[in-house]
């Protein structure tokens, strides 16, 4: 993982909000994904490679790769929204550049353009070997819409 300085970290309140929301995502729990970094406009999601997330050739399935990319971008956008708002993906496009292989995948969502209604994010997914060697396996772009948070 990249070096992350203290100033790259979101406030404790934002990190808690993002972690609490992430913990409510059944798919991320089912896949075994976890948050690895929460910063202002930037979130990293790690997905361990396991037989449960692979396709027939042993690579991490494109669906799992896309799902962690989508979540990373969504949570990156959420770090910049106020507490009365949530975000929903409107669309995303992902290009699969190489087989998703490695010890784990690391999806990085980065806000490119925050807006009052729409936010655009860059998505990157790396296959990370046990020795730390990283290969870009997918890249994409995502648009999210801000919606009112509903009381729980």
Secondary structure as UniProt FT lines:
FT   HELIX           6..8
FT   HELIX           12..23
FT   HELIX           26..31
FT   STRAND          33..39
FT   TURN            40..41
FT   STRAND          42..48
FT   HELIX           51..53
FT   TURN            56..57
FT   HELIX           62..78
FT   TURN            79..80
FT   TURN            83..84
FT   STRAND          85..96
FT   STRAND          104..113
FT   STRAND          118..128
FT   TURN            130..131
FT   STRAND          134..148
//
